[in-house]
Amino acid sequence: MHEKRVKRLPVIDPVTGRIAGTLHQRDVLRVFTRPEHEPAADVDAALTGSDGVGVRIDRGVVTLTGEVATRSWVIALTEAVRAVEGVIDVVCEAAVRSGRSPHRTARGAG
């Protein structure tokens, strides 16, 4: 939107084909300007039941640390946090308790 100097786009209702509203540039950016305490509460909620996992948030990038039982749990936690509005990226440094090295993942928001 920025490169093409587009400030707003029409939102089309898929059923009727009619304009249902508009998407403004500020609406798209709102997720990235959320105060850090807001996504922090949502991240904590996404990690409910995951004792032993530490969380750091820096400018929308969440880093998960600590130990978990299985590699699949590492992946599930990473995806749950990635789904939180306001999270730009997730870096998972959590180790699997079996003694294997940490599973690291990072993926941009697009």
Salt bridges, closest charged atoms under 4 A:
ASP27 OD1 - ARG30 NH2 3.11
GLU38 OE1 - ARG34 NE 3.20
ASP42 OD2 - ARG34 NH2 2.71
ASP58 OD2 - ARG59 NH2 3.32
GLU79 OE2 - ARG82 NH1 2.67
GLU79 OE1 - ARG107 NH2 3.74
GLU93 OE1 - ARG56 NH2 3.95
GLU93 OE2 - ARG104 NH1 3.61
